[in-house]
Amino acid sequence: MKISARNVLKGTVKAIHPGAVNAEVIITLPGGTEIVSVITLSSVETLGLVVGKPVYAVVKASNVMVAVEE
């Protein structure tokens, strides 16, 4: 896999919660942190996603906001 995105995080599918059109996919990263992605049901099928499958969470954003407690 070659991709231009800088933020590629390897993890494992923890859960898939299908809806009418989209599915919420929960990915567990090493160390236990979880990332949630909402993708189409078609993409879930095309990628062959199932619980336990190794996957990559690819984050592509034009900016990242930073906040602090007051």
C-alpha positions as CSV (number, residue, x, y, z in Angstrom):
1,M,0.0,0.0,0.0
2,K,1.4,3.4,-1.0
3,I,-0.5,6.5,0.1
4,S,0.3,10.2,0.3
5,A,-1.5,10.7,3.7
6,R,1.0,11.2,6.6
7,N,-1.4,9.9,9.3
8,V,-1.7,6.1,8.8
9,L,-2.5,4.2,12.0
10,K,-2.5,0.4,12.0
11,G,-5.2,-1.3,14.1
12,T,-7.8,-4.0,14.3
13,V,-11.5,-3.9,13.7
14,K,-13.2,-4.1,17.2
15,A,-16.8,-3.7,16.1
16,I,-19.0,-2.8,13.2
17,H,-22.4,-1.2,13.8
18,P,-24.4,-1.2,10.5
19,G,-27.1,1.4,9.9
20,A,-29.5,1.8,7.0
21,V,-26.8,3.2,4.6
22,N,-23.6,3.6,6.6
23,A,-21.7,1.7,9.2
24,E,-19.8,2.8,12.3
25,V,-16.5,0.9,12.4
26,I,-14.5,0.9,15.6
27,I,-10.8,0.4,15.2
28,T,-8.5,-0.5,18.2
29,L,-5.0,0.8,17.9
30,P,-2.0,-0.6,19.7
31,G,-2.2,0.6,23.3
32,G,-6.0,0.4,23.4
33,T,-6.9,3.8,21.9
34,E,-10.0,3.5,19.6
35,I,-10.8,5.4,16.4
36,V,-14.4,5.4,15.0
37,S,-15.0,5.8,11.3
38,V,-18.4,6.1,9.5
39,I,-18.2,4.6,6.1
40,T,-20.8,3.2,3.6
41,L,-22.1,-0.3,4.0
42,S,-20.8,-0.9,0.4
43,S,-17.3,0.0,1.6
44,V,-17.6,-2.4,4.5
45,E,-18.5,-5.2,2.1
46,T,-15.9,-4.2,-0.6
47,L,-13.1,-4.1,2.1
48,G,-14.2,-7.4,3.6
49,L,-14.3,-5.8,7.0
50,V,-15.0,-8.2,9.9
51,V,-14.2,-8.0,13.6
52,G,-10.6,-8.9,14.2
53,K,-9.4,-7.9,10.7
54,P,-6.2,-5.8,10.6
55,V,-6.8,-2.5,9.0
56,Y,-5.3,1.0,8.6
57,A,-7.1,4.2,9.8
58,V,-6.0,6.9,7.3
59,V,-6.5,10.4,8.6
60,K,-6.5,13.2,6.0
61,A,-7.4,16.6,7.2
62,S,-6.7,20.1,6.0
63,N,-6.2,21.3,9.6
64,V,-6.1,20.2,13.2
65,M,-7.5,22.4,15.9
66,V,-5.8,22.6,19.4
67,A,-7.7,23.4,22.6
68,V,-6.9,23.8,26.2
69,E,-8.9,23.9,29.4
70,E,-9.3,27.4,30.9
